[in-house]
C-alpha cells in the first residue's frame, strides 16, 4: 500500500490518496485541504482511480505536486529532522513519541517544515519534547 500527498499553490493543505499494491485507489482524504467548492467538485469528478493516472495528471500541472508519504516515521527520523539536539532532551522526547498514535507521528514529522517557516526571524524553536507535547500539527 502506498500513500501520496497532493499539494498545490492553488490551495492550502493537502489531499491524501491511498493506493493498494496493484496501484488502484483505495481511499482519499480532502479534510486536510482548504478547497473551494469548485476545487472539491473538480477532485471528485476527476479523481484518478489508478496511481499511473495521478502521476499523468500531475505531470500536466505546473502547480500541483505529488509526494509519497512514509507510512512509518521512526523517532530517529523525527529527531534528526527536528534538529534541536542541544536544548532538547532525547530521552523525554522519545517517551512522548512512544505515546503518540501512528497518525500523529506522521503529522508531527510532516508539520516540522511548516512550523519552522512560521517562526519569526531570530525566534528559537521549541524544545523537541515541547513541540511533541503541544501537538501544533492539530491546530
Secondary structure, DSSP 8 states (H G I E B T S, - for coil): -EEEEEEETTEEEEEEEEE-TTSBEEEEE-TTEE--HHHHHHHHHH--SBHHHHHHHHHT-SSEEEEEE-S---HHHHHHHH--TTTS-HHHHHHHHHHS-HHHHHHHHHHHHHHHHHS-TT-----HHHHHHHTGGG-
